[in-house]
């Protein structure tokens, strides 16, 4: 049986049915599968015993100023705060990332990438960029730009509809 998904507004069209959930056309499944396959492919080119792809992404986010503290990093990576604490511990032990407790409140922690961390991001960048460029070689520029624009719009809509993760947990 084909049951349409109910939407809140009658002016909005329902695109999915229950049969579409976890099917080949389900956006969440497609995005998750792409993420897992690309992470495995990229990480396979990282030197053995070095940092993993998730750690590289964390360093890149801090380097680029996209995340400033452990909470923001956890939200951006989609990890629990406990998992991010362990990730930060590992990067800190390797001298790639530092916790900065500047100010009067020691509970307030900001993340700072070290010179060694910046070098690590730059060293492994070709292993990250190469596979993505190889995949996108099958797309023309307009297709690439349309995909990025569509995914950016999708993310913004999900963030708007889902609200802040901390608000949902409260």
Secondary structure by P-SEA (a helix, b strand, c coil): cbbbbbccccccccccccccccccccaaaaaaaaaaaaaaaaaaacccccccaaaaaaaaaaaacccccaaaaaaaacccaaaaaaaaaaaaaaccbbbbbccccccbbbbbbcaaaaaaaaaaaaaaaaaaaaaaccccaaaaaaaaaaaaaaaaaaaaaacccccccc
